[in-house]
């Protein structure tokens, strides 16, 4: 079969643990895996085009939106997609098939991207700012549905030993898109991109999610058990609290994942310090989109394979690498003739992006492998909700430190990275849990 041949070319691993799947799902692995990779690659295209760290700030600037609106982009995008997940979990667990939840989320993201395109084409000033934030909030809520469902579908349709590589392949696809987009943005005008071009890109993002929803809906997911609600069953808040209190492995995973924020939160401070040092060429949107693309191309499949061998060790390595890169960067800033070198900040940004690829693949693979069935749904939902809270807290602390200087925020993040590695060492290997 063509799907079997393509799957074998993309996924290189030892004997998969087919016992981790139902008998119904085992012969369907190649086709289901390819559909997930295709849908998630299209989702990655949309993500690059609706990027709260790069594209949307540029859009606000092009529309003449007051600068205060920019500060809300990343918190709304990240926390909005994480905080609702514990509340969604009981509703997701009530479904025999979870792919429908992912499709609903993809449709919601398509609608939000189309709304952003309309705002980009028709509005300006603070009205455009309100419109962008409103549609971004819709986007984030829809993304929370896809996020909570994707791990369940992956766990039901792809065996252990291959799940990290599935994520790795989609990361490479996302990276290729980022690199191509970055080059195109540089060629189309560098820093002078107009709102019309950005509106067209957002329209392409909406189309990508529509096609992704169609592909994902064709996955042949085995029906799972449905958790029947009991009248006196505790609510999701109580369930989340009990899970945190009673499950030591889950508790340590959430703490380690929270400390891994070093890889996600440090790049903007590196850019800021690079600009302060007077390095040239750092204000181009295309440059940083390309850096993300290169990191994904280099790290996607490599880290995917490593995650399948030991997602725990990759988590530790990504955390330590992030801290080491930050410390090296801060040290080089103080070296005469190096601190203002044009290559220092971009190179540091690239290395941190690589570490972030490893961090994302390791924690996503770990949470899928560490639990089974509806426990996996709870792990994903509750951990993401807690991460939404932690993201806001750590973001607020680093923002306050940045008032004293970006170096202080980076130093705190470096310390958190080391602490994350220490906590990661206390986690069991996923296959032994």
Protein Blocks (a to p, Z undefined) as FASTA:
>chain_A
ZZlmmmmmmpgcddddfklpcfklmmmmmmmmmmmmmmmmmmmmmmmmmcfklmmmmmmm
mnopafklmmmmmmmmmmmmmmmmmmmmmmmmmpmblklmmmmmmmmmmmmmmmmmmmmm
mggcjllmmmmmmmmmmmmmmmmmmmmmmmmmmmmmpcghilmmmmmmmmmmmmmmmmmm
mmmmmmnnojmccfklmmmmmmmmmmmmmmmmmmmmmpccdddddddddfklccfklmmm
mmmmmmmklmmmmmmmmmmmmmmmmmmmmmmmmmmnopghklgfklmmmmmmmmmmmmmm
mmmmmmmmommlmmmmmmmmmmmmmmmmmmmmmpghklmpcklmmmmmmmmmmmmmmmmm
mmmmmmmmmpgcjllmmmmmmmmmmmmmmmmmmmmmmmmmmmnopklmmmmmmmmmmmmm
mmmmmpccfklZZ
